[in-house]
Amino acid sequence: MLASLIAGLATGETLAALRRVRRAAIAYFIAGLLGFFGVIYLLLAGTIWAARRYGAIEATLGIGGSFILLAILIVIAHKIASRVRARAAVKQRNRDFAKAAIAAGIAVAPALLSGRAGKAVLLAPAIAAIAYAIYRENSRPPPPGNDE
């Protein structure tokens, strides 16, 4: 790989590729600029047509209002999409943390199981989880309508 890079530098292929990239960037920039001006002139033509048909103030208010409405819709769609992406990222992060915790537990389990104290360390969280489940079950208020 390094040899082909050195060979490319020596033969001038790299400089030719850079020139092609620069020419393409200039061409795309000019095409984008001309396309932008084309859209502006189409909007102006639409405004003139609407002004002749509905009146100048009504046409400009309608077109301006349409653009504001489109802008609001785009902002709303972006907020909804970003919330969905944020929720998906949180779920993925939680899954990754859970996988990492499981992997760490599996890696540490043989060392903990080798001694007596290790078995107690493994049993303590299970006993705590069972005790918490019992506490949660017994601390709930009775359902309404139950007079016991």
C-alpha contacts under 8 A as a table, 3 or more apart, distances in Angstrom:
res1	aa1	res2	aa2	distance
1	M	4	S	5.27
1	M	5	L	6.36
2	L	5	L	5.06
2	L	6	I	6.21
3	A	6	I	5.13
3	A	7	A	6.02
4	S	7	A	4.90
4	S	8	G	5.96
5	L	8	G	5.01
5	L	9	L	6.24
6	I	9	L	5.08
6	I	10	A	6.11
7	A	10	A	5.01
7	A	11	T	6.11
8	G	11	T	5.31
8	G	12	G	6.06
8	G	13	E	5.06
8	G	14	T	5.72
9	L	12	G	5.32
9	L	13	E	6.34
9	L	14	T	5.61
9	L	15	L	7.54
10	A	13	E	7.83
12	G	15	L	5.35
12	G	16	A	6.36
13	E	16	A	5.07
13	E	17	A	6.16
14	T	17	A	5.06
14	T	18	L	6.20
15	L	18	L	5.05
15	L	19	R	6.20
16	A	19	R	5.09
16	A	20	R	6.27
17	A	20	R	5.07
17	A	21	V	6.23
18	L	21	V	5.07
18	L	22	R	6.15
19	R	22	R	5.06
19	R	23	R	6.14
20	R	23	R	5.15
20	R	24	A	6.11
21	V	24	A	5.10
21	V	25	A	6.13
22	R	25	A	5.11
22	R	26	I	6.24
23	R	26	I	5.18
23	R	27	A	6.13
24	A	27	A	5.05
24	A	28	Y	6.09
25	A	28	Y	5.22
25	A	29	F	6.07
26	I	29	F	5.10
26	I	30	I	6.22
27	A	30	I	5.27
27	A	31	A	6.12
28	Y	31	A	5.00
28	Y	32	G	5.98
29	F	32	G	5.12
29	F	33	L	6.15
30	I	33	L	5.09
30	I	34	L	6.17
31	A	34	L	5.19
31	A	35	G	6.06
32	G	35	G	4.99
32	G	36	F	6.10
33	L	36	F	5.08
33	L	37	F	6.41
34	L	37	F	5.16
34	L	38	G	6.13
35	G	38	G	4.90
35	G	39	V	6.28
36	F	39	V	5.25
36	F	40	I	6.35
37	F	40	I	4.98
37	F	41	Y	6.23
38	G	41	Y	5.20
38	G	42	L	6.21
39	V	42	L	5.02
39	V	43	L	6.19
40	I	43	L	5.12
40	I	44	L	6.26
41	Y	44	L	4.91
41	Y	45	A	6.09
42	L	45	A	5.01
42	L	46	G	6.15
43	L	46	G	5.04
43	L	47	T	6.15
44	L	47	T	5.01
44	L	48	I	6.20
45	A	48	I	5.10
45	A	49	W	6.16
46	G	49	W	5.07
46	G	50	A	6.07
47	T	50	A	5.10
47	T	51	A	5.93
47	T	59	A	6.36
47	T	60	T	6.66
47	T	63	I	7.36
48	I	51	A	4.97
48	I	52	R	6.26
48	I	56	A	7.90
49	W	52	R	5.29
49	W	53	R	6.32
50	A	53	R	5.03
50	A	54	Y	5.71
50	A	55	G	7.02
50	A	56	A	7.51
50	A	59	A	5.23
51	A	54	Y	5.38
51	A	55	G	4.37
51	A	56	A	4.19
51	A	57	I	7.38
51	A	58	E	7.24
51	A	59	A	5.07
51	A	60	T	7.45
52	R	55	G	5.72
52	R	56	A	7.08
54	Y	58	E	6.19
54	Y	59	A	6.13
55	G	58	E	5.46
55	G	59	A	5.98
56	A	59	A	5.25
56	A	60	T	6.22
57	I	60	T	5.32
57	I	61	L	6.00
58	E	61	L	5.16
58	E	62	G	5.98
59	A	62	G	5.12
59	A	63	I	6.11
60	T	63	I	5.16
60	T	64	G	5.84
61	L	64	G	5.13
61	L	65	G	5.83
62	G	65	G	5.12
62	G	66	S	6.05
63	I	66	S	5.03
63	I	67	F	6.35
64	G	67	F	5.22
64	G	68	I	6.30
65	G	68	I	5.05
65	G	69	L	6.05
66	S	69	L	5.07
66	S	70	L	6.16
67	F	70	L	5.05
67	F	71	A	6.13
68	I	71	A	5.00
68	I	72	I	6.21
69	L	72	I	5.12
69	L	73	L	6.20
70	L	73	L	5.07
70	L	74	I	6.15
71	A	74	I	5.14
71	A	75	V	6.27
72	I	75	V	5.14
72	I	76	I	6.19
73	L	76	I	5.12
73	L	77	A	6.09
74	I	77	A	5.10
74	I	78	H	6.05
75	V	78	H	5.05
75	V	79	K	6.19
76	I	79	K	5.15
76	I	80	I	6.24
77	A	80	I	5.19
77	A	81	A	6.10
78	H	81	A	5.08
78	H	82	S	5.98
79	K	82	S	5.11
79	K	83	R	6.17
80	I	83	R	5.23
80	I	84	V	6.30
81	A	84	V	5.09
81	A	85	R	6.15
82	S	85	R	4.97
82	S	86	A	5.99
83	R	86	A	4.99
83	R	87	R	6.15
84	V	87	R	5.21
84	V	88	A	6.18
85	R	88	A	5.03
85	R	89	A	6.07
86	A	89	A	5.01
86	A	90	V	6.23
87	R	90	V	5.12
87	R	91	K	6.23
88	A	91	K	5.10
88	A	92	Q	6.08
89	A	92	Q	5.02
89	A	93	R	6.00
90	V	93	R	5.03
90	V	94	N	6.13
91	K	94	N	5.12
91	K	95	R	6.18
92	Q	95	R	5.02
92	Q	96	D	6.10
93	R	96	D	5.00
93	R	97	F	6.12
94	N	97	F	5.07
94	N	98	A	6.08
95	R	98	A	5.06
95	R	99	K	6.12
96	D	99	K	5.07
96	D	100	A	6.11
97	F	100	A	5.02
97	F	101	A	6.06
98	A	101	A	5.05
98	A	102	I	6.11
99	K	102	I	5.10
99	K	103	A	6.07
100	A	103	A	5.05
100	A	104	A	6.07
101	A	104	A	5.05
101	A	105	G	6.03
102	I	105	G	5.00
102	I	106	I	6.09
103	A	106	I	5.12
103	A	107	A	6.11
104	A	107	A	5.02
104	A	108	V	6.14
105	G	108	V	5.18
105	G	109	A	5.83
106	I	109	A	5.22
106	I	110	P	7.63
107	A	110	P	7.03
108	V	111	A	5.59
108	V	112	L	6.36
109	A	112	L	5.09
109	A	113	L	6.00
110	P	113	L	5.16
110	P	114	S	6.31
111	A	114	S	5.44
111	A	115	G	7.74
111	A	118	G	7.55
112	L	115	G	6.36
112	L	117	A	7.61
112	L	118	G	4.06
112	L	119	K	6.44
112	L	121	V	7.52
112	L	122	L	7.45
113	L	116	R	7.42
113	L	118	G	5.26
113	L	119	K	5.50
114	S	118	G	6.79
115	G	118	G	5.23
115	G	119	K	6.80
116	R	119	K	5.48
116	R	120	A	6.80
117	A	120	A	5.19
117	A	121	V	6.29
118	G	121	V	4.97
118	G	122	L	6.29
119	K	122	L	5.08
119	K	123	L	6.15
120	A	123	L	5.01
120	A	124	A	6.01
121	V	124	A	5.41
121	V	125	P	7.48
122	L	125	P	6.44
122	L	126	A	7.30
123	L	126	A	5.26
123	L	127	I	6.15
124	A	127	I	5.18
124	A	128	A	6.10
125	P	128	A	4.95
125	P	129	A	6.07
126	A	129	A	5.11
126	A	130	I	6.29
127	I	130	I	5.16
127	I	131	A	6.11
128	A	131	A	5.04
128	A	132	Y	6.08
129	A	132	Y	5.11
129	A	133	A	6.20
130	I	133	A	5.10
130	I	134	I	6.27
131	A	134	I	5.13
131	A	135	Y	6.14
132	Y	135	Y	4.96
132	Y	136	R	6.03
133	A	136	R	5.14
133	A	137	E	6.14
134	I	137	E	5.15
134	I	138	N	6.22
135	Y	138	N	5.23
135	Y	139	S	5.93
136	R	139	S	5.24
136	R	140	R	6.51
137	E	140	R	5.99
142	P	146	N	6.76
143	P	146	N	5.96
